[in-house]
Amino acid sequence: MCKQGSRERQVGEKMREALEVNLRDKEGERVSICSA
């Protein structure tokens, strides 16, 4: 049960990192489009 919880936390952290990278990429695209 403890291991399962830690694994779920790891998956959650990876998903959050992916979302943050996604948002950063979208912001970068918006900035490049505005400056173009």
Secondary structure, 3 states (H helix, E strand, C coil): CHHHHHHHHHHHHHHHHHHHHHHHHHHHHHHHHHHC
